Amino acid sequence: MHVAHLSLTDFRSYPAVELGLEPGITAFVGPNGQGKTNLVEALGYVATHSSHRVANDAPLVRQGAARAIVRCAVQRDDRRALVELEINPGRANRARLNRSPVSRPRDVIGLLRTVLFAPEDLSLVKGDPSERRRFLDDLLVARTPRYAGVRADYDRVLKQRSALLRTAAQARRGRRREPDGPGDLLATLDVWDQHLARHGAELLGARLELVEALRPLVATAYASLAPTSAPADLAYRSTLSTGGDTAEDEEAGEHGSSDTQTLSTDLGKTLEERLRERLLEARPSEIERGLTLVGPHRDDLILGLGELPARGYASHGESWSFALALRLAAYDLLRADGGDPVLILDDVFAELDSQRRRRLAEIVAPAEQVLITAAVADDVPSELLGARFDVAGGSVSRVR
């Protein structure tokens, strides 16, 4: 798989740009602030419908424009697909495939698969659990696009259930009356519990399987990047095992045990049954706090180095190696599913020492397509020399 053409209209800093690309290695070189990352961000958006830099779509639209359009021609073997996304902040986005509208933008997810390395990846190790949950869920969707729907359904139910809990909490504190009596509130919560347990169990089960698949790949990738460091490992911590005590409430230094085997086999109960039980147990606390305390939205992926958690104990270099190992493992997993994803290295080499820079370059060089951004040409390792575009002053020009 490779991107054959990228077209942008009013995306970030670009009023318009047309860019032909080829398999192999391509570097976008230019001073910071000139738009290099905007180009690869657009490709990442086509693949995931989200940005690795911002949480919402508004910054993606050029100042003064009403919308942005990203068109991407994806070549896979002898087939080419033209994917078009229209980004409309505050309104529904729209998508087209081969010039024909599709009913939902998420229907084009999976046509382009990317693995993107960026300085922001350090938050996978040092940041909040939400960063690691997003990593897992984005990878789930990349492997099996239908999980975009599962994820959306879960988020929708969570929003509705949490709103009901906030109403109940405010009523208990005397700030407002319950619209219905206590019996109606409990009955309504029972219904939302069923929906949350059903969608949550599907998402949780997929995450558990994914973590098991990633564990050996992460260990191997980390060992290649940091051969003298303690071995890397992954563990999944769920609110099903912590009884509602969540990763957000725990100290960063705690190293939880893995739930990847026990959750799926505990007492012969399904994940959906266990979620319903935990929701019922947590209900008094949830009504008191006005929050949904049980479910995949409160879980965490625990990164370990030897016997210690990486968060809070890993050095800067070890943290970078772990973040890179997660991305390399994702790449290996997607490649094993069939076809190389497009590898994007956004200003990564400037953050690495010479040893890690060389090791990463050797690992990614054989990929079908590698797209690199760098402030100066010397930041690109010699193992990754190929086509080059200079980016400056809002223009992108190929160096012959």
MINUDREN-737939 format. One line per 2 residues: number of its first residue (from 1); for each residue x, y, z of N, C-alpha, C, CB. Coordinates in steps of 0.2 Angstrom, whole numbers. Atoms other than C-alpha are relative to their C-alpha. Glycine has a CB too. Layout:
% MINUDREN-737939
NUM = X:Y:Z:X:Y:Z:X:Y:Z:X:Y:Z ~ ...;
% end
This chain:
% MINUDREN-737939
1 = 4:-6:0:0:0:0:4:6:0:-5:0:6 ~ -3:-7:0:6:18:-4:-5:5:-2:6:-1:-4;
3 = 4:-6:2:-1:35:-6:3:2:-7:0:6:5 ~ -2:-2:7:0:40:-25:0:8:-1:-3:-4:-5;
5 = 1:-8:1:-7:58:-23:-3:2:6:-4:1:-7 ~ 4:-4:-5:-12:70:-10:-2:7:-2:5:1:6;
7 = 2:-6:2:-22:85:-13:-4:4:6:-5:0:-6 ~ 3:-3:-6:-27:98:0:-3:7:-2:6:2:5;
9 = 4:-7:1:-39:113:0:-2:3:6:-6:-1:-5 ~ 1:-3:-6:-39:125:14:1:-4:6:-7:3:0;
11 = -2:4:-6:-31:112:26:6:4:3:2:-7:-3 ~ -6:-3:-4:-20:120:39:2:7:-3:5:-4:2;
13 = -3:-6:3:-9:133:31:0:0:-8:8:0:2 ~ 0:1:7:-12:127:13:-7:2:-3:2:-7:-2;
15 = 6:-1:4:-25:136:2:-1:-6:-5:1:7:-4 ~ 1:6:5:-21:122:-11:7:-3:-1:-3:3:-7;
17 = -7:4:2:-7:109:-14:-2:-6:-3:4:-1:6 ~ 1:6:4:-6:95:-26:7:-4:1:-2:1:-7;
19 = -7:3:-1:8:82:-22:-1:-7:-2:1:0:8 ~ 0:7:3:12:66:-32:6:-3:4:2:0:-7;
21 = -5:4:-5:21:53:-21:1:-7:-4:-3:-1:7 ~ -2:7:3:29:36:-25:2:-5:6:6:1:-5;
23 = -2:5:-5:33:20:-16:8:2:2:0:-7:-2 ~ -6:-1:-2:49:20:-6:1:6:5:5:2:-6;
25 = -1:-5:-5:56:34:5:0:7:-3:7:-1:3 ~ 1:-7:2:51:52:4:1:5:6:-7:2:-4;
27 = -1:-5:-6:57:67:15:-2:6:-2:8:0:2 ~ 2:-7:1:49:84:17:5:4:5:-8:0:2;
29 = -5:-4:-4:63:96:23:-2:7:0:7:-2:-3 ~ 1:-7:-1:61:113:29:0:3:7:-6:3:-4;
31 = 0:-3:-7:62:125:44:-7:-1:3:1:8:-1 ~ 6:1:-4:49:123:58:-5:6:-2:2:0:7;
33 = 5:-4:1:33:131:55:-2:2:-7:1:7:3 ~ 1:-1:7:33:130:36:-6:-5:-3:6:-1:-4;
35 = 6:4:3:19:116:34:2:-7:-1:-2:3:-6 ~ -2:7:1:29:100:34:-5:-5:3:7:-2:2;
37 = 4:5:-3:19:91:47:-7:1:-2:0:2:8 ~ 6:-1:2:3:98:40:-2:-5:-6:-2:7:-3;
39 = 0:4:5:6:87:25:-2:-8:2:6:0:-5 ~ 1:7:-3:8:70:35:-6:0:4:6:-2:3;
41 = 6:0:-4:-6:76:47:-6:-2:-4:0:6:4 ~ 6:1:5:-18:76:32:-1:-8:-1:1:4:-6;
43 = 1:7:2:-14:58:28:-2:-4:6:7:-3:-2 ~ 2:3:-6:-15:53:46:-8:1:1:4:2:6;
45 = 8:-2:-1:-33:61:46:-4:-5:-4:-1:7:-1 ~ 4:4:5:-38:51:31:0:-7:3:3:0:-7;
47 = 0:7:-3:-33:35:40:-4:-1:6:7:-2:1 ~ 3:1:-6:-40:38:57:-6:5:2:5:1:5;
49 = 5:-5:-1:-52:53:55:1:4:7:-7:-3:1 ~ -2:-4:-5:-42:62:69:7:2:-1:-1:-4:7;
51 = -7:-3:1:-26:72:71:4:-2:6:-1:8:0 ~ -5:2:-5:-11:67:81:2:6:4:6:-4:-2;
53 = -2:-7:-3:-9:86:86:-5:3:4:3:4:-5 ~ 5:-3:-3:-26:92:91:-6:-4:1:-2:7:-4;
55 = 6:4:-2:-42:86:99:-6:1:-4:-1:1:7 ~ 6:-1:4:-55:93:87:2:3:-7:-4:6:4;
57 = -2:-1:7:-56:98:69:1:7:-2:-6:-3:-4 ~ 0:-7:2:-57:117:70:7:2:-2:-2:4:6;
59 = -7:-2:2:-38:120:69:2:-3:-7:5:-2:5 ~ -2:3:7:-37:109:53:-2:4:-6:-3:-7:0;
61 = 3:-4:5:-47:122:43:4:7:0:-7:1:1 ~ -3:-7:1:-37:137:36:-4:6:3:3:1:-7;
63 = 4:-6:-3:-41:153:45:-3:4:-6:5:5:3 ~ 4:-4:5:-55:162:35:-4:-5:-4:5:4:-4;
65 = 4:5:5:-61:146:26:-5:-3:4:5:-5:-3 ~ 6:4:-3:-77:137:30:1:-7:1:-6:2:-4;
67 = -1:7:0:-71:120:27:7:-2:-3:-5:-4:-4 ~ -6:2:3:-56:110:22:-1:-7:-4:6:-2:5;
69 = 1:6:4:-54:96:9:6:-4:-1:-3:1:-7 ~ -6:4:1:-42:82:9:-1:-6:-5:3:-3:7;
71 = 1:6:5:-41:70:-6:7:-4:0:-1:3:-7 ~ -6:5:0:-29:55:-6:-2:-6:-5:1:-2:7;
73 = 0:6:5:-26:42:-20:4:-5:3:2:2:-7 ~ -3:5:-3:-22:26:-12:1:-6:-5:-3:-3:7;
75 = -2:6:4:-13:12:-22:1:-6:4:6:2:-5 ~ -1:6:-4:-14:-6:-16:0:-5:-6:-6:-1:5;
77 = -1:5:6:-7:-19:-29:-2:4:-6:-5:-6:1 ~ 2:-3:6:-16:-15:-45:-7:4:0:-1:-5:-6;
79 = 6:-3:-1:-31:-6:-37:2:7:3:-5:-4:5 ~ -1:-7:-2:-32:13:-34:-7:2:3:3:5:-5;
81 = 6:-3:-3:-45:21:-22:1:8:1:-2:-4:6 ~ -1:-7:-2:-48:40:-21:-5:1:5:-2:4:-7;
83 = 4:-2:-6:-54:45:-4:0:8:1:4:-3:6 ~ 0:-8:-1:-60:63:-1:-4:1:7:-4:3:-6;
85 = 3:-2:-6:-64:70:16:-2:8:0:4:-2:6 ~ 1:-7:-1:-73:87:19:-1:1:7:-7:1:-4;
87 = 0:-1:-7:-70:93:36:-4:7:1:8:1:3 ~ 4:-6:-2:-83:105:43:-1:1:7:-7:-2:-3;
89 = 0:-1:-7:-80:111:60:-7:2:3:5:5:3 ~ 6:-2:-2:-96:112:70:-6:-4:-3:-1:7:0;
91 = 6:3:4:-106:102:57:3:-7:-2:-1:4:-6 ~ -2:7:1:-105:84:51:5:0:-6:-6:-4:-2;
93 = -5:1:6:-90:79:40:-3:-4:-5:7:-3:3 ~ 2:4:6:-93:71:23:6:-3:-3:-4:5:-5;
95 = -5:4:3:-84:58:13:-2:-2:-7:2:-6:5 ~ 2:3:7:-83:52:-5:5:-5:-1:0:6:-5;
97 = -5:5:2:-75:37:-12:-1:-1:-7:-2:-7:4 ~ 0:0:7:-70:37:-30:-6:4:-3:-1:-8:-3;
99 = 5:-6:2:-81:53:-32:-7:-1:2:1:1:-8 ~ 6:1:-2:-96:45:-25:-1:1:7:-3:-7:-2;
101 = 1:-1:-7:-104:50:-8:-1:-6:4:-5:5:1 ~ 2:5:-4:-104:38:6:-4:2:6:7:-4:3;
103 = 5:-2:-5:-117:38:20:3:2:6:-5:-6:1 ~ -3:-2:-6:-105:39:34:8:1:-1:-1:-5:6;
105 = -7:-1:1:-87:46:34:4:-6:2:3:6:4 ~ -4:6:-2:-81:31:44:0:-6:-5:-3:-2:7;
107 = 0:5:5:-86:20:29:7:-1:-4:-6:1:-4 ~ -6:0:4:-69:25:21:6:-2:4:1:6:-3;
109 = -5:2:-4:-59:20:36:3:-7:-2:-2:0:8 ~ -3:7:2:-47:6:32:3:0:-7:-5:-5:1;
111 = -2:0:7:-44:11:14:8:2:0:-4:5:-4 ~ -7:-2:-1:-28:20:20:2:-2:7:2:7:-2;
113 = -2:2:-6:-18:12:34:7:4:1:0:-7:1 ~ -6:-3:-1:-4:22:42:2:-1:7:-1:8:-1;
115 = -3:0:-7:8:21:57:4:6:0:4:-7:1 ~ -3:-6:0:13:38:62:4:1:7:-5:6:0;
117 = -4:-2:-6:28:42:74:1:7:0:7:-4:-1 ~ -1:-7:-1:29:59:81:2:2:7:-7:4:-1;
119 = -2:-2:-7:36:69:96:-6:-1:5:2:7:0 ~ 5:1:-5:19:68:104:-1:-7:2:-7:2:-4;
121 = 0:7:-3:21:49:106:3:-1:6:4:-4:-5 ~ -3:1:-6:31:52:121:-6:0:6:5:6:2;
123 = 5:0:-5:14:55:130:-3:-7:1:-6:4:-3 ~ 2:7:-1:10:36:127:3:-3:6:2:-4:-6;
125 = -4:2:-5:23:33:140:-1:4:7:7:-1:-1 ~ 0:-4:-5:22:48:151:-6:4:2:5:6:-1;
127 = 6:-3:0:5:54:148:-6:-3:4:-3:2:-6 ~ 6:3:-3:-13:50:155:-2:-6:-3:-5:5:0;
129 = 2:6:3:-21:34:152:-4:1:-6:-5:-4:5 ~ 3:-2:6:-32:42:139:4:-1:-6:-4:7:0;
131 = -5:0:6:-17:43:127:1:-8:-2:7:3:2 ~ -1:7:1:-14:24:129:-7:-4:-2:3:-4:6;
133 = 7:2:2:-33:20:127:-1:2:-7:-6:2:4 ~ 1:-2:7:-33:30:111:5:-4:-5:2:8:-1;
135 = -4:4:4:-18:21:105:-3:-7:-2:7:-1:3 ~ 3:6:1:-26:4:107:-6:0:-5:-3:-3:7;
137 = 6:-1:4:-43:10:100:1:1:-7:-5:4:3 ~ -2:-2:7:-35:18:84:3:-6:-3:5:5:0;
139 = -2:6:3:-26:2:81:-5:-5:-1:6:-3:5 ~ 5:5:1:-41:-9:83:-4:2:-6:-5:1:6;
141 = 4:-2:6:-50:2:70:4:-1:-6:-2:8:1 ~ -5:1:6:-35:1:58:0:-7:-2:7:3:2;
143 = 0:7:2:-35:-18:59:-7:-2:-2:2:-4:6 ~ 6:2:1:-54:-20:59:-5:7:0:-3:-5:5;
145 = 4:-6:1:-64:-4:53:-7:0:4:-1:2:-7 ~ 6:0:-3:-80:-10:61:0:3:7:-4:-7:-1;
147 = 0:-3:-7:-74:-5:78:0:7:1:7:-3:3 ~ 2:-7:0:-76:13:73:-7:1:3:1:3:-7;
149 = 7:0:-2:-94:9:75:-1:-2:7:-4:-4:-4 ~ 0:2:-6:-92:0:91:2:6:5:4:-6:2;
151 = -2:-5:-4:-82:14:98:-5:6:1:7:3:-3 ~ 5:-5:0:-95:27:93:-6:-1:4:-2:2:-7;
153 = 6:2:-3:-109:17:100:1:1:8:-2:-7:-2 ~ -2:0:-7:-100:15:117:0:8:2:7:-3:1;
155 = 0:-7:-2:-96:34:118:-7:3:0:5:4:-5 ~ 7:-3:0:-114:39:114:-4:-3:6:-4:-3:-7;
157 = 4:3:-6:-121:27:128:3:3:6:0:-7:0 ~ -3:-2:-6:-108:33:140:-2:8:1:8:0:-1;
159 = 2:-7:-1:-112:51:137:-7:1:2:0:4:-7 ~ 7:0:-2:-131:48:139:0:-2:8:-4:-4:-4;
161 = 0:2:-7:-128:38:155:3:4:5:3:-7:0 ~ -3:-5:-5:-116:50:163:-4:6:1:7:2:-3;
163 = 4:-5:0:-128:64:159:-6:-1:5:-3:2:-6 ~ 6:3:-5:-142:54:169:3:0:7:-2:-6:-2;
165 = -4:0:-6:-129:52:183:1:7:3:6:-4:0 ~ -1:-7:-2:-125:70:184:-7:3:3:2:5:-6;
167 = 7:-2:-2:-144:74:185:-2:-3:7:-5:-2:-5 ~ 2:4:-6:-146:61:199:4:3:6:1:-7:0;
169 = -4:-3:-5:-131:69:209:-2:7:2:7:0:-3 ~ 2:-6:-1:-137:86:207:-7:0:4:-1:4:-6;
171 = 6:0:-3:-154:81:213:1:-2:8:-5:-5:-3 ~ -1:2:-7:-147:72:228:3:6:4:5:-6:0;
173 = -3:-6:-4:-137:88:233:-5:6:0:6:3:-4 ~ 6:-5:0:-154:98:231:1:6:-5:0:3:7;
175 = -1:-5:5:-148:108:216:-6:0:-5:6:0:-3 ~ 6:0:5:-163:102:205:-4:-6:2:3:0:-7;
177 = 4:5:-1:-177:91:205:1:-6:-5:-8:2:0 ~ 0:5:5:-177:74:197:-6:0:-4:1:-7:3;
179 = 6:0:4:-188:74:182:-5:-6:1:3:0:-8 ~ 5:6:-2:-195:57:187:2:-2:7:2:-6:-5;
181 = -1:3:-7:-196:48:203:6:-4:0:-7:-4:2 ~ -6:5:0:-182:37:210:-1:-6:-3:1:-1:8;
183 = 1:6:4:-190:22:203:1:0:-7:-7:-3:1 ~ -1:-1:7:-190:29:186:7:1:-2:-4:6:-3;
185 = -7:-1:1:-172:34:188:4:-6:0:3:5:5 ~ -4:7:-1:-166:17:193:-2:-4:-6:-2:-4:6;
187 = 2:4:5:-176:9:179:4:3:-7:-8:0:-2 ~ -4:-3:6:-168:21:166:7:-2:1:-1:8:0;
189 = -7:2:0:-151:17:173:1:-7:-1:2:1:8 ~ -1:7:2:-154:-1:171:0:-1:-7:-6:-4:3;
191 = 0:1:7:-158:1:153:7:2:-3:-5:5:-3 ~ -6:-2:3:-142:11:150:6:-4:3:2:8:3;
193 = -5:5:-2:-132:-1:160:1:-6:-5:-2:-3:7 ~ 0:6:5:-137:-15:148:4:2:-6:-7:-2:-2;
195 = -3:-3:6:-132:-4:133:8:1:1:-3:6:-2 ~ -7:-1:-1:-115:1:141:3:-7:1:1:4:7;
197 = -4:6:-1:-111:-17:146:1:-4:-7:-4:-5:5 ~ 0:4:6:-115:-24:129:5:3:-5:-7:1:-4;
199 = -5:-3:4:-105:-11:119:7:0:3:-1:7:-2 ~ -7:0:-4:-91:-10:133:3:-7:-1:-1:2:7;
201 = -3:7:0:-89:-29:133:3:-1:-7:-5:-5:1 ~ -3:1:7:-86:-29:114:7:4:-1:-5:2:-5;
203 = -6:-4:1:-73:-15:115:5:-3:5:-2:7:2 ~ -5:3:-5:-65:-23:131:3:-6:-3:-3:-1:6;
205 = -2:6:3:-64:-40:123:5:1:-6:-5:-4:-2 ~ -5:-1:6:-55:-33:107:6:3:3:-4:5:-5;
207 = -6:-3:-3:-43:-23:118:4:-6:3:-2:5:5 ~ -4:5:-3:-38:-38:128:4:-5:-5:-5:-5:4;
209 = -3:4:5:-35:-49:112:6:4:-3:-5:-2:-5 ~ -5:-4:3:-25:-34:105:6:0:4:-3:7:-2;
211 = -6:-1:-4:-14:-32:120:4:-7:0:-2:1:7 ~ -3:7:1:-10:-51:119:4:0:-6:-5:-6:1;
213 = -3:0:6:-5:-49:101:6:5:0:-5:1:-6 ~ -6:-5:0:6:-34:104:6:-1:5:-3:7:2;
215 = -5:1:-5:15:-40:119:7:-3:-2:-2:-5:6 ~ -7:2:3:29:-50:110:3:4:-5:-1:-7:-3;
217 = -2:-4:5:30:-38:96:3:6:3:-5:2:-4 ~ -3:-6:-3:33:-23:108:7:-2:4:-5:2:6;
219 = -6:3:-3:46:-34:118:6:0:-5:-1:-6:3 ~ -6:1:5:56:-38:102:2:7:-3:-3:-4:-6;
221 = -2:-6:3:55:-20:95:4:4:5:-6:4:-2 ~ -3:-4:-5:60:-12:112:8:-3:1:-3:-1:7;
223 = -7:3:0:75:-25:113:5:3:-5:0:-7:1 ~ -4:-3:6:81:-19:96:2:7:1:-4:-2:-7;
225 = -1:-7:-1:80:-1:101:4:2:6:-6:4:0 ~ -3:-1:-6:87:-2:118:3:-7:3:-4:3:5;
227 = -2:7:-2:97:-19:120:2:0:7:5:-2:-5 ~ -3:0:-7:105:-14:137:-5:1:5:6:4:0;
229 = 5:-2:-5:88:-9:145:-3:-7:3:-5:5:-3 ~ 4:5:-3:77:-20:156:-6:-2:-6:-3:2:6;
231 = 5:2:5:64:-30:145:-7:4:1:-1:-7:0 ~ 6:-4:0:48:-21:140:-6:-5:0:-1:4:-6;
233 = 6:4:0:31:-28:144:-7:4:0:0:-5:6 ~ 7:-3:0:12:-24:143:-4:-3:5:-3:1:-7;
235 = 5:3:-4:-2:-26:155:-6:4:-1:2:-1:7 ~ 6:-4:0:-20:-21:154:-4:0:7:-5:-3:-6;
237 = 4:-1:-6:-29:-14:169:-7:2:-1:4:4:5 ~ 7:-2:1:-47:-14:170:-4:1:6:-4:-6:-4;
239 = 5:-2:-6:-61:-7:181:-3:-6:2:-4:5:-1 ~ 3:6:-2:-68:-25:181:4:-3:6:-1:-5:-6;
241 = -4:3:-5:-53:-30:192:2:4:6:7:-2:-3 ~ -2:-4:-6:-50:-15:202:-7:2:4:3:7:-3;
243 = 6:-1:-3:-68:-14:207:-3:7:0:0:-2:7 ~ 2:-7:0:-71:4:201:5:5:1:-6:1:4;
245 = -6:-5:-1:-54:11:207:3:0:-7:5:-3:5 ~ -3:-1:7:-47:18:190:7:2:0:-5:4:-3;
247 = -7:-3:1:-31:22:183:1:7:1:2:-2:-7 ~ 0:-7:-1:-35:40:184:1:2:7:-6:4:-3;
249 = 0:-2:-7:-36:39:203:6:-3:3:-6:-3:3 ~ -6:3:-3:-20:29:205:6:4:-1:0:-7:-2;
251 = -7:-3:0:-2:35:208:3:-3:-6:4:-1:6 ~ -3:2:6:8:34:192:5:-5:1:4:6:-3;
253 = -5:5:-2:21:23:201:-3:-7:1:4:2:5 ~ 2:6:-1:10:9:203:0:-5:-6:-8:0:3;
255 = 0:4:6:12:-6:192:-5:-6:1:8:-3:-1 ~ 6:5:-1:-4:-16:190:2:-6:-4:-6:3:-3;
257 = -1:6:4:-5:-34:185:-4:-1:-6:-1:-6:5 ~ 4:1:7:-11:-40:168:-7:-3:2:4:-3:-5;
259 = 6:3:0:-29:-44:166:-2:-3:-6:-6:5:2 ~ 2:3:6:-28:-51:149:-2:-7:0:6:1:-5;
261 = 2:7:-1:-30:-69:154:-6:0:4:5:-4:2 ~ 5:1:-5:-41:-67:169:-7:2:-1:2:2:7;
263 = 7:-3:1:-55:-56:163:-4:-4:-5:1:7:-3 ~ 4:4:5:-60:-67:149:-2:-7:2:4:-1:-7;
265 = 2:7:-2:-61:-83:159:-3:0:7:6:-4:0 ~ 2:0:-7:-66:-78:177:-7:-3:1:0:8:2;
267 = 6:4:-2:-79:-90:184:-5:-1:-6:-3:5:5 ~ 4:1:6:-85:-93:166:-5:5:-2:-4:-6:2;
269 = 4:-5:1:-94:-77:166:2:4:-6:-1:5:6 ~ -2:-4:6:-94:-66:150:1:7:2:-6:0:-5;
271 = -2:-7:-2:-87:-49:150:-6:5:1:4:3:-6 ~ 6:-4:0:-104:-42:147:-4:-1:7:-5:-1:-5;
273 = 3:2:-7:-111:-51:163:4:4:6:0:-7:1 ~ -4:-3:-5:-96:-44:173:-1:7:0:7:-2:-1;
275 = 1:-7:0:-98:-27:167:-7:2:3:0:3:-7 ~ 7:-1:-3:-117:-27:172:1:0:8:-5:-4:-3;
277 = -1:0:-7:-112:-33:189:4:5:3:4:-7:2 ~ -4:-6:-3:-99:-20:192:-3:7:0:7:0:-4;
279 = 4:-6:1:-110:-6:186:-5:0:6:-4:0:-7 ~ 5:0:-6:-123:-12:199:3:1:7:-4:-6:0;
281 = -4:-1:-6:-110:-13:213:2:8:1:6:-4:0 ~ -3:-7:0:-103:5:208:-6:5:0:4:1:-5;
283 = 5:-5:0:-120:13:207:-1:5:5:-7:-4:-1 ~ 1:-5:-5:-121:21:224:6:6:-1:1:-3:7;
285 = -6:-5:1:-103:29:221:-1:4:-6:6:-4:-1 ~ 1:-4:6:-108:34:203:-5:5:1:-2:-5:-6;
287 = 5:-5:-2:-124:43:209:3:5:4:-6:-4:3 ~ -3:-5:-4:-114:51:222:4:5:-3:4:-3:6;
289 = -5:-5:3:-101:58:211:-2:2:-7:6:-4:-2 ~ 2:-3:6:-111:60:195:4:-2:-6:-1:7:0;
291 = -4:3:5:-99:49:185:-1:-7:-2:8:2:2 ~ 0:7:1:-98:33:176:7:-3:1:-2:-2:-8;
293 = -7:2:-2:-84:24:185:2:-7:-2:0:0:8 ~ -2:7:2:-84:7:177:-1:0:-7:-5:-5:4;
295 = 0:1:7:-80:3:159:7:1:-3:-5:4:-3 ~ -6:-1:3:-67:3:146:3:7:0:0:-2:-7;
297 = -2:-7:0:-66:22:146:4:2:6:-6:5:0 ~ -3:-1:-7:-58:21:164:6:-5:0:-4:-1:6;
299 = -5:5:0:-45:7:159:7:3:-2:-2:-6:-4 ~ -6:-3:2:-27:9:156:5:-6:-3:4:3:6;
301 = -5:5:2:-13:0:147:7:2:4:1:1:-8 ~ -6:-1:-5:2:-2:159:6:-2:-4:-1:-4:6;
303 = -6:1:4:19:-1:151:5:-2:6:2:6:-4 ~ -4:1:-5:32:-10:161:7:-1:-2:-2:-7:4;
305 = -7:1:2:51:-11:161:3:-4:6:5:7:-1 ~ -2:4:-6:57:-26:171:-6:0:5:7:2:3;
307 = 5:0:-5:48:-25:187:-3:6:2:3:-3:7 ~ 3:-6:-2:44:-7:187:-4:3:-6:6:5:1;
309 = 4:-4:5:31:4:177:5:5:-4:-6:3:3 ~ -4:-5:4:39:14:163:-2:7:2:-1:-1:-7;
311 = 3:-7:-2:28:29:168:3:2:7:-7:1:0 ~ -3:-2:-6:38:38:182:7:-3:1:-5:-2:6;
313 = -6:4:-1:53:26:181:5:0:-6:-1:-7:3 ~ -5:0:6:60:26:163:3:6:-1:-5:-2:-6;
315 = -4:-6:2:73:38:158:-3:3:-7:8:-2:-1 ~ 2:-3:7:70:50:143:1:-5:-6:3:7:-1;
317 = -2:5:6:79:38:131:-4:-6:0:7:-2:0 ~ 4:6:-1:70:23:138:-8:1:-2:0:-3:7;
319 = 7:-2:2:53:32:136:-1:1:-7:-2:7:4 ~ 0:0:8:57:36:118:0:-7:-3:5:5:-2;
321 = -1:7:3:62:18:115:-7:-3:1:5:-3:3 ~ 6:3:-1:46:12:122:-6:3:-4:-3:1:8;
323 = 5:-3:5:35:24:112:1:-2:-7:0:8:1 ~ -2:3:7:44:19:96:-2:-7:0:7:1:-1;
325 = 1:7:0:42:1:101:-8:-2:-1:3:-4:6 ~ 7:1:1:23:3:102:-2:1:-7:-4:5:5;
327 = 2:-1:7:22:10:85:3:-5:-5:3:7:-2 ~ -3:6:4:34:-3:78:-4:-6:0:7:-1:1;
329 = 4:5:-1:23:-16:85:-6:0:-4:-1:-2:8 ~ 6:-2:4:8:-8:78:1:-2:-8:-3:7:1;
331 = -2:1:7:16:-8:61:1:-8:-2:7:3:-2 ~ -1:8:1:21:-27:62:-7:-3:0:5:-3:5;
333 = 7:3:0:3:-31:67:-4:1:-6:-3:2:6 ~ 4:-2:6:-5:-22:53:3:-3:-6:0:8:-1;
335 = -3:3:5:8:-29:41:-2:-7:-1:8:1:0 ~ 2:8:-1:4:-47:47:-7:-1:-3:1:-2:7;
337 = 7:0:2:-14:-43:43:-1:0:-8:-4:5:3 ~ 0:0:8:-9:-41:24:1:7:-2:-7:-2:-2;
339 = -2:-7:3:0:-26:16:3:4:5:-6:3:-3 ~ -4:-4:-5:12:-14:23:-4:7:0:7:2:-3;
341 = 3:-7:0:4:2:30:5:5:-1:-2:1:8 ~ -5:-6:1:12:19:26:3:2:7:-4:5:-4;
343 = -4:-2:-6:25:23:39:1:8:-1:7:-4:1 ~ -1:-7:-1:26:42:44:4:1:6:-7:4:0;
345 = -5:-2:-5:40:49:54:0:7:0:7:-4:-1 ~ 0:-7:0:36:66:59:5:3:5:-8:2:2;
347 = -5:-4:-4:51:76:65:3:-5:6:-3:6:3 ~ -2:5:-5:56:60:75:8:0:1:-2:-7:-1;
349 = -7:1:-1:75:59:72:3:5:4:3:-1:-7 ~ -3:-6:-4:79:76:79:-1:-2:8:-3:6:-1;
351 = 1:1:-7:73:69:96:4:-6:2:-8:-2:1 ~ -4:6:-2:84:53:96:7:1:0:-2:-5:-5;
353 = -7:0:0:102:50:100:2:-4:-6:3:-3:6 ~ -3:3:6:113:43:86:-1:-7:-1:7:1:-1;
355 = 1:7:0:111:25:91:-7:-2:-1:2:-3:7 ~ 7:1:1:92:25:92:-2:2:-7:-4:3:5;
357 = 1:-2:6:92:35:76:1:-5:-5:3:7:-2 ~ -3:5:4:102:22:67:-4:-6:0:7:-2:1;
359 = 4:6:-1:92:7:74:-7:1:-3:0:-2:7 ~ 7:-1:3:75:15:69:0:0:-7:-3:6:3;
361 = -1:-1:7:81:19:52:1:-7:-3:6:4:-2 ~ -1:7:3:87:1:49:-7:-4:0:5:-4:4;
363 = 6:4:-1:70:-6:55:-5:2:-5:-3:1:7 ~ 5:-2:4:59:5:44:2:0:-7:-2:7:2;
365 = -2:-1:7:69:6:28:-3:-5:-5:8:-1:0 ~ 3:5:5:62:-10:20:-8:2:-1:0:-7:2;
367 = 7:-1:1:44:-3:21:-2:2:-7:-3:5:6 ~ 2:-2:7:34:0:5:0:7:-1:-7:-3:-1;
369 = 0:-7:0:32:18:9:1:3:6:-7:3:-3 ~ -1:-3:-6:40:29:22:0:8:-2:7:-2:2;
371 = 1:-7:1:36:48:23:3:3:7:-7:2:-1 ~ -4:-3:-5:48:58:34:0:8:0:8:-2:0;
373 = -1:-7:-1:48:76:40:6:2:4:-6:4:3 ~ -6:-2:-4:64:85:46:1:7:-2:6:-4:-3;
375 = -2:-7:1:70:103:49:6:1:-5:1:3:7 ~ -6:-1:4:86:100:41:2:-7:-3:7:2:4;
377 = -1:6:4:92:87:28:4:-5:4:3:1:-7 ~ -5:4:-4:106:81:40:-4:-5:5:5:4:3;
379 = 4:4:-5:92:74:52:-2:-6:-3:-6:4:2 ~ 3:6:4:87:61:39:6:-5:0:-3:1:-7;
381 = -6:4:0:99:46:42:1:-3:-7:-2:-7:4 ~ -2:2:7:109:40:27:-4:-6:-2:7:-2:0;
383 = 4:6:2:99:23:27:-7:2:-3:-1:-4:6 ~ 7:-2:2:83:33:23:1:6:-6:-4:2:6;
385 = 0:-5:6:89:44:8:-4:-3:-6:7:1:-2 ~ 4:1:6:77:45:-6:-3:6:-3:-6:-5:2;
387 = 3:-6:3:65:57:-14:0:6:5:-7:-1:-3 ~ 0:-5:-5:65:74:-6:-4:6:-3:7:3:1;
389 = 4:-6:2:53:89:-6:2:6:5:-8:-1:1 ~ -1:-6:-4:58:106:1:-7:4:1:5:5:-3;
391 = 6:-4:-2:44:115:11:2:6:3:-4:-5:5 ~ -1:-7:-2:45:134:13:-5:5:-3:7:2:-1;
393 = 4:-6:3:34:149:12:-7:-3:-3:4:4:-5 ~ 7:3:3:18:138:9:1:-3:-6:-4:6:-1;
395 = 0:4:6:25:129:-6:4:-6:1:4:5:-5 ~ -3:6:-1:31:112:-8:3:-2:-7:-5:-6:2;
397 = -4:1:7:44:108:-22:4:-6:1:4:7:-2 ~ -5:6:0:53:92:-27:7:2:-2:-3:-5:-5;
399 = -7:-1:2:72:92:-27:2:-5:-5:4:0:7 ~ -2:5:5:78:85:-42:8:-2:0:-1:3:-7;
% end
